Amino acid sequence: MTPTRWIDLSSFGIRPLAVALTLLSIGPVRSLSAQASARQVIVISVDGMTPAEYEQTAAHGLKIPTLTAMRTGGCASPGVVPVLPASTYPNHTAMITGVPPAIHGVVSNTPIDPFNLENGGWYYFADKIQVPTLWQALHKAGMKSAAVSWPVTVGADIDYLLPEFRPVRTEEDAALLRAISTPGLFHEAEEIGKGKGRKMGDAWRTAAAIDILQTRKPRLLLLHLSDLDEVQHKYGPHTAETHAVLETIDGEIGQIRAAVEAGGNARNTSWLIVSDHGFLAVLKTMNPMVALREAGLITTDASGKVTAWKVYPRNLTGSLFLETKDKSDTESAAKATALMQELAKDPANGIAKIDTPADLKAQGAAPDAFLGLEAAPGFGFGNGITGALRTESTQKGAHGYSPLLPELHSSLILFGAGIAPCASLPDARIIDIGPTAAALLGVTMPNVQGVVLDHVSSR
């Protein structure tokens, strides 16, 4: 007769009753095997989480027992330096490639699309990534990987894939996701996720991730949770509303921990809790395209729809990169540069810094841009083409600013197998996350700029 195996829930920082209810809500736990010995790495990206949440938990009045227990028992960074722009897709891709955007190719969230031919599309597709990835390094070592809503993964050679794509609003959206996911996996997630809120919401993704861990046993799981980012855009950082969402996310991470423990592989599991960027409060919007249109560099019809362009921006709210339609059009580039330099002279326009191509190259950003703009704190760049140059912001929180700003630094908590506890983990960069995850599995990522962080071992 197999002896009863008791779980020390206090080490998780969560209450036994909460775990019991959680496990009931996700259904019967399917054992991974009490004798499991293979190291697994779980990377959970809490989009937009700032280090202040786990470094100053009491000061913010937060109740995040799971993250607190991981931070106390592991290693945490006081602030990870992201890449420019400090935005979601460039930084998630930097994590899994170990290189900045100018090398990995995902230089912004969205392509330049003056005529809206992409219908609001983002860089969803993995073929935009121009260098080898973490999951490809694992494949070479004979290890399987999984990803749930990780950015830029549509079409990726991930063994168990639920990619991030457009929001699921209609049955057609759901049908498309069934088609681009690993065969049968999205339908399975739909069945498991019944009653978990909107499809591809954080609660739904959490249930899907638990099922994949239980039934597929990947060596690497990448999970992207985005509800915190959405609420910070709406209410701003460090508000009661954002703290409530983070507390919910903490519970969802706790569900995953409880499932891993119940499955018998907790001792062999390494955790990387990460984020892609921080946040700044935003009050004012400056619309550079208004100035570009007035200068004749963008042409619109009477309704404000673009009909022709010579210069157009990649807008990340906190930063902006200008490109020419014709790469040899130095006249338009010079005209736009002079225009932006003149606008930057007036502090009311909220331009903190102008980046030359040399500046952008030094930061590994936007290789096709002839100019970059960085917004001042409290300002963000807008997409208005007609109307006023400056307006009130329609959102209260934003990112995309310089990665050197402390408020834009992202999060990293290392915990579990192969992690030696430490008081602090300074000097971490977002490009170090992929090489560190690989090292925990005994794998090397070649030709990366990131390094394996201290306090990490494959044993």
N, C-alpha and C positions, 0 to 999 in steps of 0.2 A: 504493500500500500504506500502510495506516495505521500510523504508528510506535507502538512499544510505549510505554505510559504507566506510568511507575514511581510507586509510592506511597511517600511518606516516612513509614514506620510509626513511626519514632522520635518524630515530633511528636505522635503519639497517646499516647505513654507505654505502648505495648503491644508485645509481642514478635511478630516476623513469623510464627513458627511457630504462635502462638496464633491469629493472624488467619487463616492458611491453613486450620487445622483448623476454625475457626468458619465460614468461607465454604463449606467442604466440607459441614459439617453442615446448613447452611440451603439447600443445593442451588445450582444455577447462578444467578449474579447476572444479572438482566435489566437492561440498561443504560437509564438515564434519558435519555441523550443527552449526549455529550461537549460539545455546544454549549449545554446548558441555561443559561438566564440568569435565570429568574424566581426571586426570593427565596422561600425556604421557611423556615418557623419550626417547630421541633420542641420541644415542651414535654413534659418527662418528669418526672412527680411520683414521687419515691421516698418513699412514705408513711412518716412518722415519722423521717426522717433529720434529725439535728441538725447544726448548723454545726460542732460540735466534730470531726466525722468528717473534714472536709476542711481545717479550720483547724489541727487538732492531730493530723494523721495519724500522724506518727512517734511521738508520745507514746502513742497508742493501739495502736501496732504494726500498723497497717493497711497492706495492699497494695492500693491503689485507683489504679492508674496512669492510667486514663481520666479519672476525676474530678480527679486531681491535675494532669494536663496541661491540662484545661479551666480549672481554677482558676488555674493559672500563666499561661496564655495569654489569659485573659479578665478578668472582674470577678466578685468574690464578696462576698456579704454576710456579716458576722460574726454576723448574727442578724436574720431578718425577723420583724416583729411580726405575729402572726396575729390573727384576730378571736376574740371570746368567743362560744361556747366554743372552745377550741383543740382542735377535733375535726375528723374527716375531711370530712364532707359540708358543714358550714357553710363551711369554709375552701376546699375545692375550688370551691364555688359563688362565694365571694368573689373567687377568682382570675379567673374567667371573666366576672364582672359588674362588678368594680371598686367594689363597694359592700358594706357589712356585712349580717349576717343580718336585721336588722330591716327592711331595704329589699328584699333579694333573696328573702326568704321561707323559706329553708331554715335554720331556727333551731336545729336539732339533727339528729342522725343519724336519729332515729326519731320517729314521731308519738306523742302520748300515746295509750296503748292499754290501759286497765285490764283489759279483758275479753279481750285477746289476739285480737281480731277480725282483726288484720293478720297473725297467725301469724308474728310476729317480723319483719315487713316493715320496710324502711327507706324513706327518701325516694328511691326509685329513679327516679321519673318526672319528666321535664323540665318538665311543666306546673306543678310546684311552684315553679319559678323565676318570680318576678313582674316581672322587669325584662329588658331586652335583654341578650344574651350576646355573647361574643367571636365565635362562629361566625356569629351573625346580622349582626354588623357586617361580617364578611368577605363574606357573601352579598350585601349591598347594594353592595359594591365588585366583585362578579362573581368572587370567589375561592372555591375549594372547600376544604372542611375534612374532617378525619377524626378519629375518637376511638376509642381502644381502652381499654375498662374505665374510662373517666372517670366519676366519680360523678354521679348525677342527670342521666342522659342517655337513659333509655328514652323513646322517642318524640320525641327532639330532631331538629330539622331539620338534621342533620349529614349531609353527602353520603355518607361511608363510615363506618358506625357499627357497632362491636361494643360494646354498652353494658354497664355493670356491673349485674348483677342477682344473684339468689340464687346461692350456690355450686352448681357443677355436680356433682351427686352421682349422678344417675340419667339414663337416656336421656330421660325426660320433661323434665328440666331442660334438657338439650341441645336438645331439640326446641323448647322455648319460646324459647331464645336464638336459634335459627335464625329463628324467626318475628319476633322483635323487632329483629333486626339488619338492616342493609341486605340486600336479597334476594340470596341466594347467598354472602354474605361469611363468615358463620359456618361454613358447610360448607367453604368454601375454606380457612379458618383451621384447621379440623379436619384437613384433609388435610396441610397444611403443618406442623401442630403434632404430627403423629404422632411418638412417641418423645421429646416435649418435656415429659413429666410431665403433671400434672393440667390439664385444660382450664381456661382462664382463670387458671392460675398464671403467675408472672412469665416463665418461659422460653417458655411458650406464647404469651403476649401479645407478647413480644419478636419472635418469629418472625412473628406476624400483622402487627405494625407494620412490619417490614421488607418484607413482601410488599405491604402497602398503599402504602408509599413507592415501591416499584419499579414497581407496576402501575397505580396510580391517580394518583400524583404530586400529592397535595393541597398547597396552599400552607401549610396549618396541620395539624400532627398533635399531638393530645393523647394521652399515654400515661400510665396510672396503674399503678405497680408497688407491690404491697402486701405482699410477703413479709417485708420488714424490720419493718413494723408488727406483723405476727402474731408474729414471734419475740421482739420486745421485750416484748409483753404476757406472753409465757410465761417469759422469762428475765430481763427487766429491761434497761435501757439500758446500753450500753458493756460488754457481756460478750463472752466468746469466741464464744458462739453467734451473737450479733447481728453481730459483726464478720465472721464467716464468711459470713453471708448478704449483708452489704453488699459483700464482695469478689466474690461471685457476681453481684450486681446490677451492679457496676462492669464486669464482663466482658460482661454483656448490653448495657449502654450502649455498650461498645466494639464489639460486633457491629453495632449500628445505625450507629455512626460509620464502620466499615469498609465497610458496604454503601453508605452515602451517598457515600463517597469513591470506591468502585469504580464507582458509577453516574455519576460525573462532575459532581456538583453541590455538592461540599463548599464551594467558594468562595462559594456563594450561600446557604448554610445558616446560620441563626441558631439557637443552642441555648439553652434555658432549662431548667436542671436545678433543680427546686424540691421543696419538701416542704410539708406542710400543718400540721405541728405538731412540737414536740419531745416529750420523754418525761421522766417522773419515776419513780423507784423507789417502790413502794407496799408497805406492810407490813400496815396495818390497814384494815378496812372499817367504816364507820358506816352504819347502815340507817335513814334518816329515816322510811321508811314504817312501820316498827315503831312509832315514836312517833305517827305520824298515825293508825294503826289504834287504838292504845290511847286516843287522844283522841276516837275516834268519827268521824273525818273520812274514814276508809276502813273499809268493812265487808267481812268475809270469811266464808266458810262454814267448817265444821270442818276442811276440807283446806287452808285458806289461800287458796282461790280468791276473787278479788274479786267481790262481789255488788252493791256500791253504793259510790259515792264522792262526796265533796264537794270534796276537794283531792287533786291527784295531781301527781307530779313528772315533768319531763323530766330524766332522769339521764344525765350525760356523764362520770361517775366523778369527774373533778376539779372539776366544778361541777354545779349542779342548779338547775332553775327550777320554781317551784311555780305551778300554775294552778288555778282553781276551775272546776267543771263548769258552774255558773251564774255568768256574769260579773258579775251584780249581787249575788252572795252575799258581801257585805262582812263579815258575821258570821263565816263560816268562814275567810275570809282573815285577819281579825284574830286569830282563835283560833290558826291555824297560825303566824302571825307571832310571836305571844307565845311559842308553844311552841319555835320554832326559836331565838329570842333567849335563852330560858332554857337550851337545850341548848348554845348557843355559849359560855356562861359557863364551862363545864368543858372545859379543854384536852384532856381524854381523849377527847372526842367528835370532835376533829379538824376543827372548823369554823373556818376562818381568817378569814372575812369574810362578812357578810350584805349583800347588795345590794338596795337599795330600787328601786322602779320608776324613779326618777330616775337612780340609778346605772346601771341596765341601759340606759336610753335613751341616756345619755352614751357608753356603749360599743357602741351599735348592736346590742343583743342582746335577744332574747325579749320582744317588745312585748306579749304577752298574759300575761306572768307578773306576779304581785303581789309576788314575792320571789325572790331568788336566793341560793344558798349557794356559797361557794368553799371547797374542801377544803384543809387544811393539807398541806404536803409530808409524804410518808410515809403519808397517809391517802387513801382514796377512798370515794365514796358507793356503797353497794350497793343491790340490788333486793329484799332480804329484807323480807317483810311480817310473818312470824311468827318467833319465836325471839329471839335476843339482839340488843340494839341495836348492840353492837360485836362484830366477829368478826375472825379472821385473814383477810387477803386471799388470794383464790384465784389471783391473778395477781401477777406481780412488777414489772410496769411498767404505767403508765397515763398518760393525757393528758386533755384537757378542762379543765385548770386555767386560772387567769388568764393571758391572753396577755402580761401584764407580767413574768411570771417568766422570767428568762433561759433556764432549762432548757426552756421551752416554745417558745422562738423557733424558727422554721423556717428552711429552707435556700434559697439562691438562688445559682446560678452562671450567669453570662451568658458566652457564648463564640461566636465565629464571625463571620459576616457582619454588619456594622453595629454591632459591639461594639468600642469602644476599650478596650484593656487598662487596668486600674487596680489600685492596690495594695489598695483596699478599697471597699466600697459600703455605707456606713452609712445608717441611717435608712430602710431599705426596709420597706415594709408589704406584707402579702399582697394587699391591694386594688390595689397598683401593678402586679401581674404581668400582668393582662389588658391594661390600657392600654399597657404596654411591648411586649408581643407584637404588639399591633395596630400600634403605631408602627413596628416593624421591617418591617411589610408596607405602610407608607404609609397606614394606615387610622386613623381616629379613632373612639373609643368615646364617644358622647355621654352626658351626665348621669351621670358617674361621680365618685366621691370620690377614687379612685386617680389617680396622676400617672405620666407617663412618666419612668422612672429616668434618671439621668445616664449618659453614655458610650454612648448608644444613638442610632442614626441609621438612616433608611430607605434610605440610599445605601450 
